């Protein structure tokens, strides 16, 4: 009953609708602002550009605010910014292609998509009939008509930004990918070849000598070894410019002294809470961390520690203080009632004002006269359903002939019309009544009260445990002392060692637009500082939540190929195993049989693939692991008549011989285009990454935040 239950206001639901992230989702934010004012030529409002299309700060900020409605909270702030940036970049990347190909989106497509099974997901979520689970197109059309007539430019812009523009981009992208999909064809010979490769499986015998046979201490990995490996794999290890950082954190979270202080403070309120007869006012006056719910809750809905002890109290009884999360709480059982857990009812509404536009539908006096006439007619034997269908303005409930079921929590909630709820929960035994609410005049009939049982009104006086000024100042002072006395990395490390502090080294290169630093989720200010700092420079203290952090730049990383010191943590194990492989292969020589290879390191000859799992597409080989080189060699015809040379794999060196290669049973005849669906999807999945790689993207976000 959206007219009564304002929490289900469809207009609001759309404005904050969730836009899923996927390849299409990346494209769901359209640039609706005007033309560029110049690209970085003295323009301090441009965050970046894609193929010459600017990303303006004003547009970006508007979209971030909309995203924050969907994903609120300080912790999500940087995530929201990154998500919006990715969306705006993606939109501009693909729009370039749409413009080149002349792909367009016409106004007629808005209705044809919006009011069909292809409607945006957020529309479907907002206008799904809870009883049928189907998309209510009529309700969506009514909402859209209201939006178009709305005098609120802000509301219209929000809907266009979050519904119409994403729908437009999605439609354009679907047209674009359909053109590509239509050009892909798999000829019969290729389909047959792919089918054979898919069905082929190999059965091999092999000898495996793991790299652990050679101790790490026996193999020295030099900087020259690292450099040579990186030079041979430049594309794989090419790096962006960044910073290597370390930091020390000083804890400013509440300590045991702060916890005891909070407990004593709330305990001091216990006597007054016992004697005060107005629990609601007491909770508000004393700024409880838990708001007072002036309603009743059944036991199954109460989600607090020690709830059995609380509900077993006499009315007016207190329990606590007890710890609930990061708060100390005293609970007061105010009163108990026998109430149903849900109520089934039906109503006829004569609305006086449109709940979305606020426009008058009917004068209040006229609505009252009509509802009285409806009540009299029903008492005289008139059919409720016929009258409801003819007169009720609650279209959402009309599909079920005005019948609705509400649980106890909903009836007492802020989003529910109070007068309506008061009648449903009345204790006078009335089942039919005319009721006036802010929505108009209702004729209500209570049909069923389900599962009556005890329900409790409970007041919670809560105090969150927070750090005292003493705790915060002590942490700040310790951080300031480190920052003041250690002005370079040598002094930084010496101070840490002398004072027994713990240093955290960030193992990866920090990028200019990053916001997370190790376990520090919101370290944007530190990262921004580091890109203006020199090698070895120590930061001032930064207050991040319940800690003060002092950072040091251990290295300025330049764009391009990493030096050996930077690359070592990522490639040392790989290079060491390669050197071990050389040692093992030299010792193995060129064995003529598997038994000869096994004897060198006293290993056994093993086999795998008899279960038909060793295929060309195999990622993991039973008994072997992730060994693509072994999988490839298992289909080399040369190794059907002789053993393979030693093969350096991921986990060791292998020597193998093929016992047999066979085909699994064929599923269907080879047809031209047989694998097209799979091939098309493979191509489509690569479109956006390829377009983005080719795009000219300029990113100046770090100049702004």
N, C-alpha and C positions, 0 to 999 in steps of 0.2 A: 504494500500500500504506500506507493511513493508519495502520495499527497499528504498522508499523515506522518509517515516516517521520513523525515527530511534527510536522514542519513543516507537514503537511497536516491537522493536528488540526481537525476541523470545528467543534468547539465554540469554539475560539479564533478561527476564521475568522469566525464569526457575530458574536462580541463586538466585533470591529473591522471589521465589514462596511461598505463604502462606501455612503452614502445620497446618491443623485444629487440635485443641485439643479435643480428645475424648478418649475412652478407647483404641482404636487402635492408636489414635494420640499420646498417651503416649509412644507408642512403636516405634515412627518414627525416632529415632536417633540411629544409629548403631555404635558400637565401632569398628572403623577401624584401631586403632593404634595397635602397637605390643604387645608383652607379658608384663606382669608385671615385674617391676624391684625390686620386694620385697614389702611386705605390711607393711608400716609404720616403717620398721626396718631401720631407718636412711634415709628413702626415703622422701624427702621434696617436692616431686612433686605429691604425691597421695592425692586426696581430700577425698577418701572414698573407700568403696568396697561393693559389693553385692554378697553374696554367694562365697566369695573368688575372685571375678572378680573385679580388681581395676578400679577406675575412676581416670584417670590421668589429671592433671591440663592442660597440653598442649592440649589434645583432648577436654576437657571441654571448654577451652578458644576459640578454633577454632569454636566450635558449638555456643558459645555465640555471637561471631562476626557475624556469619551467621544469627543468630536470630535478631541481632541488625539491619541488613539490612531490615528485614521484619517489625520490630517494633522499629524504631529509637527513639532517645530522651533520655535525662538524666533521666526523670521521669520514663521511662520504664526499666532502667538498671537492677534494682533488680528483677523486674518481669521476665525479660529475663533470668537472672541467675537461678531463681527458676524453670522456665519452662524447661530449658535445663537439670537441675538436675533431675527433675521428669521424663523427657524423658529417660535419661541415666540410671536411677535406674530401670525404667519399662522395658527397653530393656534387662537389665541383669537379672532381675527377670524371665522373660518369656524364655529367651535364655536357662537358666538352664533346663527348662522343655523340650524345643526342643531337647536339647542334650541327655537327658535321654531317650527320645522316638525315637530318630533317625530321626526326621523330618528334611528334607533338602530342599534347594532351588537351582535349577539347572540353569545354564546360559541360557538355552533355554527359561526359563520362563520369562526372561527379555523382550524379544520381544513379546511373546504371551500375556503378560499383558500390556506392554506399548502401543502396537498398537491394542488395543481392547477397548470395552466399559468399561472394568475394569481398564482403565489407571488411574494413580494417578490424583487427582483433579487439582493439579497445572499444569499438562500437558494439561488437558482439557481446563483449563482457558486460557492458553497461545496460544493454537492452535484451538480455537473455531472459525469457520467461522462466521464473524459478520452478514452475510446475511442469512445464513441458520440456524445458531445456533447449527450446528453439529460439532463434533470433527473432525478436518482435519488430518486424519492419515498420508496422504502423506506428509504433511508439517512437522509433528512430525518426520517421518522417515528421512526426509531431514536434519532436525536439529540434530538428533541423529548421523547421518553419519558424519556431520561436527564436532560434539563434539569428536567422536572417533578419528578423524584425527587431532584434534587440537594439536598444539605444546605447548599449555599452560597447564602445570601440575596443576596450581592453578584452572583454569576453570574446568578441568576434575574432580578434587577432589571435587569442589563445587557441581557439578552435581551429582556425586556419593553420596555425603553426604546428599544432599537434595532431590534427586529423587530416585536413585537406591537402596540405603540402606533402606530408609523408605518403599519402595515397597517390598523389601526382607522380612523385619520384618513383614509387614502387611500380606504378603502371608503365611509366616510361622505361624503367629497367626491364620489366617483363617483356615489353615489345622488343627491346634491344637484344635480350638473350634469346627470344624466340627467333629472331632473324639469324642469329648465329647457329642455334640448334637446327634450324631448317637447312643449313648448308653442310651439315655433318652427315656423312654416309660411310658405312662400313661395307666394302665390297665382299663378295662371297669368299674369295681366296683368303682375305685377311681374317674374316670371321672364322673360317675353317682353321687357319693357323692359330688364332687365339684360343679356339676351342680345344685344339690338340695340346697346346701348351698348358691350358688350365687342367686338362684331364691327365696329363702325364705325371707319373710318380716314379721315384727311383728307390731302389733297395741297395744299400751300400754296406760294405765292411770298412772299418777305419781304425786307425790308431791315433790317440790324442795325447799330446805331451803338453800339459798345462804350463803356463808361464811361471807358476809358483815353483817349478822344478829348479829355477835359477833364483837365488836370493837377490833381493833388491840391492843389497850392499855390494854385490858382485858386479853391478852395472852402474857406471857413472854417467849421468846425463849432463853434458856441458851446455853452456850458453850457445856454443856453435851448433850443437845438435838441435837445440830448440829453434834457433834461427833458420837452419836449413829446412826443418820441417814446416815452419811457418811460411817460408818463401815458396815452398812447393804446394802450399794450400792457401794461397793468398785470399781467394774469394771466400773461403770458409771462415777465415779469421780476421777479415778486414774489420776494423773497429771505428766507432764514432769517437769524436773528441769527448773527453770526460775527465773525471777526477777520481783518484783513489783517496779514501778517507778513513780515518779512525776516530773514535770518540770515547769519552768517559762520561758516564751518567751518574748523577747524584740524586738519590731517592728523596722525593719530597712528599711521598704518600703518607697517609695517617699512620702513626705508630701506636704502640700499646698505650702510651700516655694519652694520646688523642682519643682513642677508643674509650678509655676509662672516663675521660672528661665528658664525652657524649652520653655515656650511660648514666653518669651522675646527674647530668642536666635533665634528662628525660625522667629519671626517677624522682626528681624534685617536683614534677608535675603530677605525680600519681595521685596524691591525696586530693588535689583540686579536681582532677578528672573524675574521681569517685563521687564527689559531692555535687558537681555541676550537673544540673538537669537538662542543659541544652548542649548536647554533645557536638552538634553541628557547629554552633558558634564557638565552642571551646577549641575545636580542631582548627578552625579558620583563624581564630585569634592568636593561637600559638604556632602558626605556620608549620603545620604538620607536613612532612614530606609525602604523605599519602592523603589525597583529597577524600573528604567525607562523601560517601554514597548514601544519599537519603532514600534508601530503598531496602528491599529484603532480598537475600540471596540464599538459595538452597545449598545444602552441604556439598553436593557434587560440584557446584560452581565456585566454591570458596577455595582459592589456591594460595594458601599461606602456611608457613610452618606452624605446627602445634594446633591445627584447626580443631581437632577433637577436644583438646583441653579448653579451647575458647568456646565452642558451641555448648559444652556441658556446663558452663558457668550459669548461675542464676541471672536473670535479667538485671542489669546494672553492675554485674561483676566484672572485675578486671583481671587480665593475665599479662605478665611480663614485668620488667622489660625482657624481650627476647631478641635475638639477632635474626634479621631477615635481609639477606644480601649484604649490603654495606650500610644498613640502618639498624638502629635500635628502635624497638616498637613496644608500645603498651596497647593492648586491645581491650576495648570495652564492649561487652555484649549489651546493646541498648535495649532491644526487645525482640520478641519472637511472635510469629504469626503462622497460622496454617494457610498456605497459599498453593495454588496449582503451579506445576512447572511450565504449563503452556495453556493458552486459551484459544479456542476456535470460535470465530464470530463471523457475522456478515453485516454489511452496512450499505446504505444508500446515502451518497453525499451530494448535496447541492452546494457546489463551490461558489464562493463570493468573489474570490480573486485568483488569477492565474499564479500558481506557486513559483513560476520561473520569471515571468515578465512583470508580475505585480499588477497587471491590468485588471480592472473590475470586470467580473463575469456577470454579476447579478447583485442588485442592492440587497443588503442584509435583511431588510424587512420583508422583501418579496420572497427571499429564500426561506425565511421562517414560516411564512404563510403556506408555502408549498410543502415544506416538510411536515407541517402539522396536518395538512390534507392527506399526505402520503401515509402518515401514521394512522389517521382515522380510517383510511381506505383498507389498510392491512387488518386493523381490528375488525373491520366489517366483512372480512373474508377475501379481500383482493389478493391476487397472486404476487408474492414478493418479487419473484424473478422477473415477471413482466414489468413491474414498476421500476426495478433496479436497472433493467436494460433500457427503459425509456427515459429515465430522468437522471440517473447517477452520472456525475461528472468525473468520477474516479475510474478512468479508463484502464489503469493497471490492474485493478481488482475486478473489472467487469468481465474479463474472460472466464473467471471462476464464479460468476454470478454474485460477485460481492463478497465471497467467502474468503477469509484470511485466518491464518494461525500464527500467533506470536508467542515467543517464550517469555518467561517472567522478567529476565534481564532487559529484553528489548522494550517491553511495556513500560518499564520504569526509567528507561534511558532518556538522555537529553534530547535525542532526535525524535522522540515520540510525543504526539500531542497530549498534553497533560490531562485535559478533560476527558479525552477518549480513554486514556489509561486508568484514570480514577474510576470511571464507570466499570471497566472490565474487572477491576480488583475490588469493587464495592462489596461490603459485607451485609447489605440489606436484602439480598436475595433477588434483586431485580434482574430480569433477563432481557428486557426491551425498554428502550428509552431514546428520546430525542436529546442530542448533545450538541453544544456549540463549541467550536474550536476556531483557531485562527484561519483555518481553511474554509470554513463555512458551517452549514448545518447538516448533522448526520442523524439518520435513523439507524440505531444499532440493535442487533439481536445477538445475545450470547448463546451459542449452540452447544458448547462443551467446555468444561474445565477439567483438564487432564492431570492425573497423578498429584492430588493434593497432599501436602506434607509440610513439615516444619521449615520455615524460612527465617533468616536471621538478619537483623539490622546491627551492624558492627561498626564501631568507630575505631580508627587506628591512629594513635598519636605516635608519629615517627620522626626521628632525627637521623639524618645522614651523617655518618662518621666522616669528617673532613679534617684535613691537616690544619693544625694551629699555625698562627703566625710564627711561633717559635720554630716549628718543624720546617716551614717553608724558608724562613730566614737562614736557618742553619745550613740547609742544602744550597741555598743561593750563595752564602758566604764561602762554602767549601769550593763551589764551582768558580767563583770569582777569584779565589786565591790561586787555583790552578792556572786560570787564564792570565792572571797578572804576573805570576812568577815564571811561567813557561812561555817564552815568546818564539820558540822554534821547536822543531821536532825532537832535537836532542834533549833540550830542557824538559819537553813534554814527557818523554819516555823516562828520563831520570826522576822527575817528580813523581810519576806513577809508581816507579819501583821503590822509591824512598818512603812513600806514604801507603804502600800496600793497596793501591787502587787497581781496579779491573779495567783494562782497555779492550774495546771491541774493534776489530779490524773488519772493514767491509770488503768481502772477497771479490766483488765484482766492480766494474767501472760504473761510476754514477754519471748518468746523462744529465744534460742541462735542464730538461723539463721534468725530471723525476721528482717525486714527492715523498717516496719512502726510502728510508735509510736503514737497512738491516731490519731490526725489530721496531724501529721508530716509524710509525705509520704516517705521521704528519710533520715531516722534517723539511718542508719546502724552504723555509727561511735559511736553514743551514746550507742546503744545496745551492740556493741562490747566492749566498755569501761566498761559497767555495769557488764559484766561477769568476769571482773578482779577486781571489786570493792567490798568493804565490806558493810555490813549493815550500813545505815546512811551516807555513803560517798557521797560527793558532787562533781560534775564534774566541769571541766573547761568549759568556754563558747564554744559552737559549732555553727559555722555559717551555717545555713541551709536556703539557698535561701535568702529571704529578712527578716531574723530574726536571732537573737542570742539566743541560748537555754542553760539554765543551768539545769541539772537534778540531782536528788538525788535517791539513792537506798533505798526504804522504807523497802524492805524485800528480802532476798535470799530464794527462794522457792525450797525446796528439792523434788526430784523425789519420787513418791509414793502417799500416802493418804494425802490430804491437812489438815492442822490444822483448827480448827473452825474459826479463824479469817479470813483465806484465803477463806474458803468455804462459809462463811456467806452471801456475796452478791449474791451467786448463789442459795443457798438453804433455806435461811431464810423464804421466803414467802411460800415455800412448807411445811416446818416444822410447821410454824404457822397455816397453813390451816389444817394440820393433827391434831393439838391440838384443833383447833376449831371444827373439825369433831367429836372428842371424846366428846366435850361438848354437841354438838347438838345431837349426837347419845344417849348419856346418858339421855338427857331430853326427847327424843322421846320414849325411851324404846323399847318395842316390840309391836307396834301397830297392832291391828287385822284387821283394815280397813284403807283405804286411808283417809277417812273422819276423823278418829281419829288422824292420823298423821298430817293432815292439820290443825286441831284445835289447836294443841300444839303451833304452831307459826303463827296461823291465816293466813294460806295460802290457795290457791285454788287447787282443784284437776284438773289437766290438762291432755290432751291426745296428742299423736303424733303417726305417722306411718300409718294413714289411707290412705295416698297418696302413700304407698308402698316404701317410701324412707328409712325406718328404717331396714337396712339389717345388716348381720354379717360383711360386708365390709365397713359399714358406718363410715366415719371419723367425719362428722358433722351431728348432729341430729337436725332436724327442731325444733326450740323452746327451745332446750337444749344446744347445742354447741358441743364442742369436748369432748365427754364423753364415752370413750371406755368401762369402767366398766358398764355403763348403757346399752350400746349396747349389751354387752355380757349377762347381766342379762335378757334382753328382749327376749332371746331365751331359758331360763332355764324353763323346763317344770314344775318345782315345783311351779313357780310363776303364773301358769295358774289357780290354785285353791286357792291360798292364796297370801297375799301381801308379798313382799320381806322384809328382814330386812333392816335397814338403810344402804345405800351404800355411802361410801365416794368417791366423784368424784373430778374432777378438779376444778369445780366452786362452789360446794356445796354438801350437803347431799341429797340423793334421796331415796324415797320409791316408789316402782312401783308394778303394777299388770298387767299381760298380758291379753288383751282382746281377741286376736286371733293371730295365726300364719298361714300364707297361702303361697302359691307358685305362683309366676308370671308365665304366659304362657311359655311353653317350646319352645325353638328355636332349632329345629332339634333333631334328635335322639341321644342318648348317644352311642358313638362309641369308641372302644379302640383307645387310642391315640388322642382323640378329643381335649384335652387341651394341647397337647404336645408342640405346638408352643409357647404358653404363658409360659409353664413350662420351656421349653428350654431357652427362653430369660431370665427368672428369674435366672436360673442357670448361664448362660453366664455372666450376669451382676455382679455376685459375684466372678467370677474366679480371676480376677486380684487383688481385695482387699484381697482375701484369700491368694493368692500366696505371696503378699507383706508382709502380716502379718507373714507368716511362714519364710520369707527370713531373712538371717543374714545380716543386713545392718549397715555399719559403716559410720558415717558422720563426717568428719573433716573439713568441709568448713570454719568454724569460725576461723580456724588457718591461713587461707589464705586471707579472706576478710570479 
